[in-house]
Structure formats: C-alpha cells, structure tokens
Amino acid sequence: MAAGRRTGVVALVGGFALATALTVGPPGTSAMGLAPRAAQAPRPSPSRSVVFGVDHVYGTLAFKGAIERADLGEEYEYRPHIAITFRPNERTNRVPVANLAMCQLVATIPNPEGGRATVLSRQTEAAAVLLSVDGETKPLPEVTFRLPKSIAAAAGHIGLDVTDMHLLWPIPVELK
C-alpha cells in the first residue's frame, strides 16, 4: 500500500484561521488506503477554493468569519465558518432572544421590476444557536451546502441567511 501525501492550506480571514488538510492516496481509496464505504459517495477533490470574508451586521446579529466555496467540478460546495454576536438593542429584527434554528443557502434571480425574486434553489440545514445576552458570541454550527454550477451561473444572487423560523437574518455577503 502506497503512503498518502498530505497537503494543506491555511488562510486568516476575519480573525479566523481556516485550515484545509488533504491526504492523497491511491485513486478510489481513503487516507488509510481503504475503499470508500458503499453508503458514502466519494467526494470529489476541490480543484480550487474561494474564501469570502464576512464582517457584517444585520439588525440584532453581527456576523464575522468566512465562507469557503470549493469548486467540485459540476457543483460548488459552500462551508461557512462564522461567529454570530447578539445585539438585542438594535431596531431591525429586535428580539429578546435569538433562538436560531436553520441556516439557508438561497440562489435567486432578482425581479427587474422590483417585485419578489425568483428562487432557483433554497437549501436548509439545521443550525441551532441560542443567543440571549447582549454581546454574546457563538459559532454557527458546521453546515455544508452544494449548488450545481448551472444554477450558480443562472442566479443573479447567491447568499446565506439564518432564521429562528419567524424572522430572517441575511448574512450580507454575495457568494456568486
């Protein structure tokens, strides 16, 4: 069995150190040289990644960190690495407690007449975060979204948001 080769990338974005490590072994094997389990589809190796810095506020939530977009060939994979800070005294989305339940990746085509945008794709992942004290900061749980490149190319906007299932807090970074 041939030994794998370990490669890595480290980037400092928005105060967060992002590290990616990959062990490359023989084709069709894991880092240990084992064939992948049948229940898991092999994940294509990213040909390149783009990192979007995040340092924005939307009402009662401040977002800081990065969103990584990996190119997987026919699709993009988005991985947010974001800390969320509660600011309960702001006017927009004022709540005594931010009890976040979901994170969403949305790809849309804006309406040229100013009406509702056309949604091409909306993916949701559970992301439980409870913020109740002014200035409290917690990380967004690890979530991953995949978007076909054909949808990304057709979209006028690609973005992430979090919700408590009543209110929506967009993370104001364009991911196109």
Secondary structure, DSSP 8 states (H G I E B T S, - for coil): ----EEEEEEEEETTEEEEEEEEE-STT--TTS----TTS------SEEEEEEEEEEETTEEEEEEEEEEE-SSEEEEEEEEEEEE-TTSSTT--S-EEEEEEEEEEEE--TTSS--EEEEEEEEEEEEEE-STT-EEE-----EEEEHHHHHH-SEEEEEEE-SS-EEEE-----
